[in-house]
Amino acid sequence: MQYILSVKELRKRFGDFVAVDGVSFDVRPGICFGLLGPNGAGKTTSIEMIEGITPADSGEILFKGRPAGQAFREACGIQFQHTALPDFLTTREALALFAKFYRQPVPLAQLASDCHLDDYLDHYATRLSGGQRQRLLLA
């Protein structure tokens, strides 16, 4: 079986501090996957290495059997716990802005529908609930 994501012996140090020490896992297609662990266990650093935000010291990250890179970043995303949205943009404007980051963006109407934001397209970020803001960031 080809995994959608394979991580093998991922390692990261910051000076003398070992942040990630040999993390390995595989994710099958169609699975919603998350990392669980105590504070300081290396969850965020691992995700940042997979996403390409932080370089790994060693290890291998494969997306659909090939080294993760631009194709992974275009197909997958991460939702950070704290992310700022510009208060002066409506939901519609934010979706249009973020769509410009992708070579093949999903149509705005589909994103709004998929994330249950149809009724909030003309609302400013400051008027959205916490859950609505998270869905906007996910879109």
N, C-alpha and C positions, 0 to 999 in steps of 0.2 A: 504494500500500500504506500502510495506517495503521500507524504504529509504536506499540509499547506505551509507549516512552519516547523523547522527543526533547529534546535539550539544545542550545541555540543561543547561542553567544557569551557563555558564562557567565564572569563576572569577579568577583573578590574581592580587596580590599586590606586590609591591617592597617597603618594609618599609611602609611609610605612603602614598605612591603614588599608586592609584588604576589604574592599566593598562587596565584591562578588568573587566567590571561590569555587569555580568548577560547576556552574549551573548547567544542567542538561535537561531538555524536555522536547517532546514532539506534540504537535497539535494536528488532529485530523480535520479534513474539510468539513464545514458546517457546524463546528463546535465553537461555542462561546467560551473563551478561555480567560482566566485571571490568575494573578499571583497573590498568594496569601502568606502572611508572615508578620512577625513583630516589627516594631520600628527599628530601623537600622539594619534590616536583614538583607538589603540590596535589591528590593523589588523595583524601586524607581530607577536605579542605576541600570538594572537589567533591561527594563523597558526602553530606557534612553539609548542603550547600545543597540537593541533590536531595531529601533526606529532610525538609528544613524545619527542621533544627536550627540552622543558621547562615544568616542572610539573605544573598542575593546582592546585590552592588552593582549589577549589571546582567545582562541576559541573559534567556533564556526557558527554562522547564522545562515540558514538556507530558507528561501521562500520558493515554494513549488519546485524544490529540488535544485535550485540554483542559488548562488550567493545573493543574499538580500542586498538591495540597493534601491535605485530609483523606482523600479517596478514595484517593490514592496511599499515604498512611501506613497506611490500613487494609488495602490489598491487598499491600503490599510491606514489606519490612523490611531492616534492615542488621545484620550481625554484626560487631561490633567485635573487634579482636584481643584486647583485655583487657577482660573483663566479670566483675563479681563476682556470685556466687550466694550467697544466704543459706545458711550451713552448717546451720542448724537446720531447714530444710525438706527433706522427701523430694521425689523427682522428681514424684510424684503431686501433692503440695501445691504445688510450684512451677508445674506446668502449670495447675493450677486457679487459682492466683493470677494468672498472666499472662493467662489466658483472660478475666479480668474487665476487661482493658484494651480489649477488642474488642466491638463491637456484635453481631457474629455470630461467636462463637468456633467453631472446629473442635472436634468432640467429642474429649474427652481420649483415649479408646481409639484413635481414628484418628491423633491426633498421636503417641501412643506407638508405634503400629505403623509409621507413616510414617518415624519417626526411629529405629527399632530400639531403643526404650527399654522395650518390654513387660516384659522380665525385670528391670528396674531401678526400677520404680515405687515400691517401698518402701525404696529405698536413699537415704541422705542424700547431698547434693552432695559432701561430703568423701570419700565412698567411691566416687565415679565416676572413671573414667579421664579424661584430658584430652579424648579424642575423644567420650566420652559426655557430658561437660560441654558441649562445643561443640554436640552434637546437641540437648541440652536447651535451650540458649540459642537455637538455630535454631527449635525447635518453638514 
